[in-house]
Amino acid sequence: MFGRGSFNQLGDVIASKRLTPDSYFVFVLDDVFTGKPLEKRLPMQGRDLLLPVNVDDEPKTSYIDKLVAQIRAYSPVKPDGIVGIGGGSTLDIAKAISLMLNNPGSSADYQGWDLIKNPSVYHVAVPTLAGTGAEISRTAILTGPVKKLGINSDYTLFHQIVLDPELLAGVPTDQWFYTGMDCYIHDIESLQGTFINEFSKAYGEKSLELCRQVFLEDHPDKDDKLMMASYFGGMSIAYSQVGACHALSYGLSYVLGIHHGIGCCIAFDYLEEIYPAGVEEFRRMMEKHKISLPRQLTVGLDDKALDLMVTTALNLVPLWENCLGPDWQKKMTRERCLALYKRM
């Protein structure tokens, strides 16, 4: 569903999924909205559970396991559905919870591709930020005890998405920019990747066009455009993949705890050899919106931390294959990857 005010239809959307009078939904809400008007607008009823989540840090597998245990302690009966309301991290939490309610063990057991065996609980996305594509991706990105890697599965996908541009109002400029750039970078990596096909190309080109309107021009409906750019950007990598920037951002996040959006921006700014036109345009976008990226993040890191950062990035094989082709290891050596991180 797309359109201003569509959030008001959320109660109608989930009504048909309420199976019995005693059943319940879990509303996974970014705790930044606790006590705010949006919380009061949630269509909660009966035994519904409000589950505020904190995303100051990117989602960890241990946090997912804790939240799943909290739901199971609330009721021995599974909820009829999960509604995720927030930015990309909140949506990833909602996706992971919906999967783990129907699959045994820890969420860390499922970090990888197609490891989930049982379908998820019904789950709905209501993004309040735009850019990550989390609302349409088959990945719930999590940091585990030994790696940062998503739960990648066809079962991860949301059953319903409610895209209401009104919910983007009031987002701080820096957060708006970093999240939106995740989408822009999705497009650049997808369109220049070796996995590209007509499906991915069609969505990626339209998303890129919308990103340019949002970040290089001035439009009164920029929130509407960015919300659709995010959706299309996510669709563009559904049959392709992201690339070098996302791989490097995973290393920054895993070792330094840097959030995904800003991590992508930091990494992308040093990838002019791989994405020259994209980086040049990205810098113009930064200049227009007066964005200053943090620098010298890796200064002072010991060899062990730097080595872990490199290993984390290079373990994301599909991303490098998409970026540099099947012989990517000859092109992105550990030494070259380390040199990129040292520049950051």
C-alpha positions as CSV (number, residue, x, y, z in Angstrom):
1,M,0.0,0.0,0.0
2,F,1.3,3.4,-0.9
3,G,0.0,6.9,-0.2
4,R,-0.2,9.7,2.3
5,G,-2.5,8.7,5.2
6,S,-2.3,4.9,4.3
7,F,-1.0,4.3,7.9
8,N,-4.6,4.9,8.9
9,Q,-5.6,1.7,7.1
10,L,-3.2,-0.5,9.1
11,G,-6.0,-1.8,11.4
12,D,-8.1,-2.9,8.4
13,V,-5.1,-4.6,6.8
14,I,-4.4,-6.8,9.8
15,A,-8.0,-7.4,10.8
16,S,-8.5,-10.5,8.5
17,K,-5.4,-12.1,10.1
18,R,-6.9,-11.9,13.7
19,L,-7.9,-15.6,13.9
20,T,-9.7,-15.7,17.3
21,P,-11.0,-13.2,19.9
22,D,-8.1,-14.2,22.1
23,S,-5.4,-13.9,19.5
24,Y,-3.0,-11.0,19.4
25,F,-0.5,-9.0,17.3
26,V,2.9,-7.8,18.3
27,F,3.7,-4.2,17.4
28,V,7.5,-3.9,17.1
29,L,8.0,-0.1,17.5
30,D,11.3,1.9,17.4
31,D,11.5,3.3,21.0
32,V,12.1,6.8,19.6
33,F,8.3,6.9,19.2
34,T,7.6,5.9,22.8
35,G,5.1,8.4,24.2
36,K,4.9,10.2,20.8
37,P,1.7,10.7,18.7
38,L,2.6,7.7,16.4
39,E,2.4,5.3,19.3
40,K,-1.1,6.5,20.1
41,R,-2.2,5.8,16.5
42,L,-1.3,2.1,16.6
43,P,-4.5,0.0,15.9
44,M,-3.9,-2.1,19.0
45,Q,-6.8,-4.0,20.6
46,G,-7.4,-6.9,23.1
47,R,-4.3,-8.8,24.0
48,D,-2.0,-7.0,21.5
49,L,1.6,-6.6,22.7
50,L,3.6,-3.4,22.3
51,L,7.3,-4.3,22.0
52,P,9.4,-1.1,22.0
53,V,12.9,-1.8,20.5
54,N,16.1,0.1,20.8
55,V,18.2,0.6,17.6
56,D,21.0,2.8,19.0
57,D,23.1,-0.1,18.1
58,E,22.5,-2.3,15.0
59,P,20.5,-5.4,15.7
60,K,22.4,-8.3,17.4
61,T,21.4,-11.9,17.3
62,S,21.4,-11.9,21.1
63,Y,18.9,-9.1,21.1
64,I,16.6,-11.0,18.7
65,D,16.7,-14.1,20.9
66,K,15.9,-11.9,23.9
67,L,12.8,-10.4,22.2
68,V,11.6,-13.8,21.0
69,A,11.8,-15.1,24.6
70,Q,9.9,-12.1,25.8
71,I,7.0,-12.8,23.3
72,R,7.0,-16.5,24.3
73,A,6.9,-15.5,28.0
74,Y,4.0,-13.2,27.3
75,S,1.9,-16.0,25.8
76,P,2.4,-19.7,25.0
77,V,0.4,-19.1,21.9
78,K,2.1,-17.6,18.9
79,P,0.9,-14.2,17.7
80,D,-1.2,-13.9,14.6
81,G,1.3,-11.4,13.3
82,I,4.2,-9.0,13.8
83,V,4.0,-5.3,12.7
84,G,7.4,-3.6,12.4
85,I,7.2,0.2,12.6
86,G,10.5,2.2,12.3
87,G,13.6,2.4,10.2
88,G,15.6,-0.3,8.6
89,S,17.0,-1.8,11.8
90,T,13.5,-2.0,13.3
91,L,12.1,-3.7,10.2
92,D,15.0,-6.2,10.3
93,I,14.2,-6.9,14.0
94,A,10.5,-7.5,13.0
95,K,11.6,-9.8,10.2
96,A,14.0,-11.8,12.4
97,I,11.4,-12.2,15.2
98,S,8.8,-13.4,12.8
99,L,11.2,-16.1,11.5
100,M,12.5,-17.2,14.9
101,L,9.0,-17.7,16.3
102,N,8.7,-20.6,13.9
103,N,12.3,-21.9,13.8
104,P,14.2,-23.5,16.7
105,G,17.5,-22.3,18.2
106,S,19.2,-19.0,18.1
107,S,19.0,-16.4,15.3
108,A,22.8,-16.7,15.0
109,D,22.2,-20.2,13.6
110,Y,20.5,-18.8,10.5
111,Q,23.0,-16.1,9.4
112,G,23.6,-16.9,5.8
113,W,21.7,-17.8,2.7
114,D,18.5,-20.0,2.7
115,L,19.1,-21.7,6.1
116,I,15.6,-21.0,7.4
117,K,13.4,-24.2,7.1
118,N,10.0,-23.0,8.3
119,P,7.9,-20.1,7.0
120,S,7.7,-17.0,9.2
121,V,4.8,-15.7,11.2
122,Y,2.7,-13.2,9.2
123,H,4.5,-9.8,9.3
124,V,3.9,-6.3,8.1
125,A,6.3,-3.4,7.4
126,V,5.6,0.2,8.2
127,P,8.8,2.2,7.4
128,T,9.3,5.6,9.1
129,L,12.6,6.2,7.2
130,A,13.3,5.6,3.6
131,G,16.4,4.3,1.9
132,T,17.5,0.9,3.3
133,G,15.0,-1.1,1.2
134,A,14.5,-3.3,4.3
135,E,10.8,-3.2,3.6
136,I,11.2,-5.3,0.5
137,S,14.5,-7.2,1.0
138,R,14.8,-10.9,1.8
139,T,17.5,-10.1,4.4
140,A,17.3,-9.3,8.1
141,I,20.8,-7.9,8.8
142,L,22.2,-9.0,12.2
143,T,25.4,-8.9,14.0
144,G,26.2,-12.2,15.6
145,P,28.9,-13.5,17.9
146,V,31.3,-14.2,15.1
147,K,30.1,-12.3,12.1
148,K,27.7,-9.6,10.7
149,L,25.5,-11.3,8.2
150,G,21.9,-11.3,7.3
151,I,19.3,-14.0,7.6
152,N,18.7,-14.3,3.8
153,S,15.6,-16.3,3.0
154,D,12.5,-16.1,0.8
155,Y,10.6,-16.4,4.1
156,T,12.2,-13.2,5.4
157,L,10.1,-11.0,3.0
158,F,7.2,-9.1,4.5
159,H,3.7,-10.2,3.7
160,Q,2.4,-6.6,3.6
161,I,4.0,-3.2,3.3
162,V,2.4,0.1,4.2
163,L,4.3,3.0,2.6
164,D,3.0,6.3,4.1
165,P,5.3,9.3,3.2
166,E,3.7,11.3,6.0
167,L,5.7,9.2,8.4
168,L,9.0,10.6,7.1
169,A,8.2,14.1,8.5
170,G,10.6,15.4,11.1
171,V,13.5,13.1,10.4
172,P,16.9,14.8,11.2
173,T,18.8,15.9,8.0
174,D,21.8,13.7,8.7
175,Q,19.7,10.6,9.4
176,W,17.6,11.3,6.3
177,F,20.7,11.7,4.1
178,Y,22.6,8.6,5.4
179,T,19.5,6.4,5.1
180,G,18.7,7.8,1.6
181,M,22.3,7.2,0.4
182,D,21.9,3.6,1.3
183,C,19.3,3.5,-1.5
184,Y,21.5,5.5,-3.9
185,I,24.4,3.2,-3.3
186,H,22.2,0.1,-3.8
187,D,21.4,1.5,-7.2
188,I,25.0,2.2,-8.2
189,E,26.2,-1.2,-7.1
190,S,23.3,-3.0,-8.7
191,L,23.5,-1.2,-12.0
192,Q,27.3,-1.6,-12.3
193,G,27.4,-5.1,-11.1
194,T,28.1,-8.3,-13.0
195,F,24.8,-9.9,-11.9
196,I,22.6,-7.2,-13.6
197,N,19.6,-8.3,-15.6
198,E,16.6,-6.5,-17.0
199,F,14.5,-6.9,-13.9
200,S,17.1,-5.3,-11.7
201,K,18.0,-2.7,-14.3
202,A,14.5,-1.5,-14.7
203,Y,14.0,-0.9,-10.9
204,G,17.5,0.4,-10.3
205,E,17.3,3.0,-13.1
206,K,14.0,4.4,-11.8
207,S,15.2,4.4,-8.2
208,L,18.4,6.3,-9.3
209,E,16.3,8.8,-11.2
210,L,14.2,9.4,-8.1
211,C,17.3,9.7,-5.8
212,R,18.7,12.4,-8.1
213,Q,15.5,14.3,-7.9
214,V,15.5,14.1,-4.1
215,F,19.2,14.8,-3.4
216,L,20.2,17.1,-6.3
217,E,16.9,19.0,-6.9
218,D,14.1,20.5,-4.9
219,H,10.6,18.9,-4.9
220,P,7.7,19.4,-2.5
221,D,6.9,15.7,-2.7
222,K,10.5,14.6,-2.0
223,D,9.4,12.2,0.8
224,D,7.0,10.4,-1.6
225,K,9.8,10.1,-4.2
226,L,12.4,8.8,-1.6
227,M,9.9,6.2,-0.3
228,M,9.4,4.9,-3.8
229,A,13.2,5.1,-4.5
230,S,13.8,3.0,-1.5
231,Y,11.3,0.4,-2.5
232,F,12.6,0.3,-6.1
233,G,16.2,0.2,-4.9
234,G,15.4,-2.8,-2.8
235,M,13.7,-4.5,-5.8
236,S,16.8,-3.8,-7.9
237,I,18.9,-6.0,-5.8
238,A,16.3,-8.7,-5.5
239,Y,17.7,-10.4,-8.6
240,S,21.2,-8.9,-8.5
241,Q,23.3,-7.9,-5.5
242,V,25.1,-5.0,-3.8
243,G,28.8,-4.6,-4.0
244,A,32.1,-3.3,-2.6
245,C,30.6,-0.5,-0.5
246,H,28.2,-2.7,1.4
247,A,30.9,-5.3,2.0
248,L,33.3,-2.7,3.4
249,S,30.5,-1.1,5.5
250,Y,29.9,-4.5,7.2
251,G,33.5,-4.5,8.4
252,L,33.1,-1.0,9.8
253,S,29.9,-1.9,11.5
254,Y,31.2,-5.2,13.0
255,V,34.4,-3.9,14.4
256,L,33.5,-0.2,15.2
257,G,29.7,-0.5,15.6
258,I,29.0,2.1,12.9
259,H,25.4,2.2,11.7
260,H,24.8,0.9,8.3
261,G,23.7,4.1,6.5
262,I,26.6,6.2,7.6
263,G,29.0,3.2,7.2
264,C,28.0,3.0,3.5
265,C,28.6,6.7,3.0
266,I,32.1,6.5,4.7
267,A,33.1,3.5,2.6
268,F,31.6,4.9,-0.7
269,D,33.6,8.1,-0.5
270,Y,36.8,6.0,-0.9
271,L,35.7,3.9,-3.8
272,E,36.3,6.3,-6.7
273,E,38.4,3.6,-8.5
274,I,35.4,1.2,-8.6
275,Y,32.5,3.7,-8.9
276,P,34.0,6.9,-10.3
277,A,30.9,8.6,-11.6
278,G,28.8,7.5,-8.6
279,V,31.3,8.8,-6.0
280,E,31.6,12.2,-7.9
281,E,27.8,12.5,-7.8
282,F,27.6,11.4,-4.2
283,R,30.1,14.2,-3.2
284,R,27.9,16.7,-4.9
285,M,24.9,15.5,-2.9
286,M,26.9,15.8,0.3
287,E,27.9,19.3,-0.6
288,K,24.3,20.3,-1.4
289,H,23.1,19.1,2.0
290,K,26.1,20.2,4.0
291,I,27.0,16.7,5.1
292,S,30.5,16.1,6.7
293,L,31.5,12.5,7.2
294,P,33.6,11.4,10.1
295,R,37.3,10.8,9.3
296,Q,40.3,8.9,10.6
297,L,38.1,6.1,12.1
298,T,40.7,3.4,11.7
299,V,43.6,5.4,13.1
300,G,44.9,3.7,16.2
301,L,43.3,0.3,15.5
302,D,45.6,-2.6,16.2
303,D,46.5,-5.2,13.5
304,K,44.0,-7.7,15.0
305,A,41.0,-5.3,14.7
306,L,42.0,-4.3,11.2
307,D,42.4,-8.0,10.2
308,L,39.0,-8.7,11.5
309,M,37.5,-5.8,9.5
310,V,39.1,-7.1,6.3
311,T,38.0,-10.7,7.0
312,T,34.4,-9.6,7.7
313,A,34.3,-7.7,4.4
314,L,35.9,-10.3,2.2
315,N,33.7,-13.1,3.6
316,L,30.8,-11.5,1.7
317,V,31.6,-13.4,-1.5
318,P,28.4,-12.7,-3.5
319,L,28.9,-9.0,-3.1
320,W,32.4,-9.1,-4.4
321,E,31.4,-11.4,-7.3
322,N,28.8,-9.0,-8.3
323,C,31.2,-6.1,-8.1
324,L,34.3,-7.5,-9.6
325,G,33.4,-10.8,-11.3
326,P,34.2,-14.4,-10.6
327,D,38.0,-13.6,-10.3
328,W,37.4,-10.9,-7.7
329,Q,40.0,-12.3,-5.3
330,K,42.7,-11.4,-7.7
331,K,41.4,-7.8,-7.8
332,M,40.4,-7.3,-4.2
333,T,43.3,-8.8,-2.3
334,R,43.5,-8.5,1.5
335,E,46.2,-5.9,1.0
336,R,44.0,-3.7,-1.2
337,C,41.1,-4.1,1.2
338,L,43.3,-3.2,4.2
339,A,44.6,-0.1,2.3
340,L,41.0,1.1,1.8
341,Y,40.2,0.7,5.5
342,K,43.4,2.6,6.5
343,R,42.3,5.5,4.3
344,M,39.1,5.7,6.3
